[in-house]
Amino acid sequence: MRWTVAWTVPLAAAGAIAWVGAPSAAGAEAGGPPISVASPDFADGGRLPIRYTCYGVGQSVPLSWSDNARPAGWAVVITDSDAPNGTFTHWVLFDIPASIHQIAAGAVPASARQAQNSAGTIGYDPPCPPSGIHHYHFQVVGLRHLLDLPNGTPHDRVTKAISADSAAEGTLVATVAHR
């Protein structure tokens, strides 16, 4: 199943990427078509399966995306927009080779790099909302150039570089309820 997503424009905010879903001059400057982002395990706006959260095994989510942008590489950024202290970055995967258009559950492409997340660790930090229902944004960004930053670079530095180098973006949103 595939979902087409409206053009999104990145904004650097609170050390993470925040997204708004309407076209703007910045989106037009990116010049690329929107990226369709999908997961075989949930629909856009649906509930994230437990296995991808702290309530399950906590493995990273399988994602696939369209190749409309023809970028030099890709980045995947997963954030919680409802975190109590501002946007929480769960995963930043970057410098994914342009030839890759999907990531299997629990996998990291061999040559991709991972930033330090908001929890202070490198890699995927599974969603674990402290209360209520939280919205998790799975953003895929086509990069004009590879970022060439090392593994473990702080997420705020990587997301600023992604925002500055974005050719096109797409997003998929899932919810998780506190247990």
Buried (B, 14 or more C-beta within 10 A) or exposed (E): EEBEBEBBBBEBEBBBBBBBEEEEEEBEEBEBBBBBBBBEBBEBEEBBBBBBBBBEEBBBBBBBBBBBBEBBBBBBBBBBBBBEEBBBBBBBBBBBBBEBBEBBBBEBBEEBBBBBBBBEEBBBBBBBBEEEEBBBBBBBBBBBEBBEBEEEBBBBBBBBBBBEBBBBBBBBBBBBEEE
